């Protein structure tokens, strides 16, 4: 099984994800501000304001938590890719070193078999 990690392409994907996460974070901050502002705009309707505040309070950070999740997942992907790239380099170095230690001078030569030979 062959694989290849395209570092440039991975970097581009992570940059795109980070930009999307930043956009999500900014939108979430705007939503939180708008929700908090809406709770104060009910004026003298204290019961409505209190009801909205009770509704909004457990939800005001949902967008920020989602943005944080995007950033954490991108960081995890980045760490996994780095680990794979480093492991691949160590495996290549180990295989190259093992091949250098093989005593090739003792390898038998290919002998021709008697009889007709393919052309």
N, C-alpha and C positions, 0 to 999 in steps of 0.2 A: 504494500500500500504506500503510495507516494503522496506527499503533501508539501505545500509550500506556503509560508506566511509572507504575504506581500506587505512589507513594513510601511511603504508609502501609502498603499490603499488603506491599511488599518489605521494609520495616522489620520487620513482624510475622513474616515468614518467617525473616529473619535472626536475630531474637530466639529463635524456636523452634529453629532449627538450633544456635545457641549454647548453649541450654539442653540440647539433646540431646548436644552435644559435651561439655559439662560433666559430664553424667551418665555418658557413656562414659568420660571421663577418671577420674572417681571410681571407677567399677567396675574399670577397668584397674589403678588403684593398689591397690585391694583384692585383685585377682587376683595382682598381683605380690607383695604382702605375704604372701598365703596360700601361693603357690608357694615363696617363700623360706622361710617357716615350715615347710612340709611337708618341705623338704629337710633341715631340722635335726631333724625329729621321728622319723627312722628309728632314732635311738638308736645301739645298738651294731652295727647292720647297715650297716657302712661301705660295703660294695660296693653295696648298694641305694641308700644315700644318694648315693654318688658317681654312680651311673647316673642317678638322678633329677636330680641337679644338672646333669649333662651334657645331659640331655633339656631341662630347664627353662631353662638359661642363654640359648640363642638365641631363646627364646620369651617371656621375661619382660617384654619391652617392646612386644609386638605390639599390645596394647590401647592403650597410650599413643601409639604411632605412628598407629593408626587415629583416635584422638581428635584428634591433631595434624592429620591429613589433613582431617578434618571442618572444623576451624577455618580451615585454609588455603584450602579450597574456598569457604567462606563469605566469607572476606576477598576472594578473587578476584572472586566474584560482586558483592560490594559495590563494589569498585573499578570493575568493568565498568559497573555501573549508574550510578555517579556520572559516569563518562566519557560515557556515552550521554546522560544528563540535561544535562550541560554542553554537549555538542555540539549537542543539540537546541536549547538556548537560544541558542547562537551562530548556528545556521542560521536560527532565527526572527528574531533581530536583524538578520542580514545581509539576509534577504528583505524585512523591513520597511524597511530603509534603501534597498534597491534600488528598492522600489516608490515611496518618497518622491521619488526622483530622476527618475522617469519624467515627462516633460513632458506631463501630461494635457491641458493647454490646447490642444495641437495635435492632439488626437485628433479624427478626423472624426465628424460626427454620423451617425446611422443615417438613410439616405435612404429614402423610401418608393418602392417600385417601381411603375411604371404598371401598370394592370390591376386586376382584382378583388383586394380585400384580404380576408384571413380575418377573420372576426368574433370 
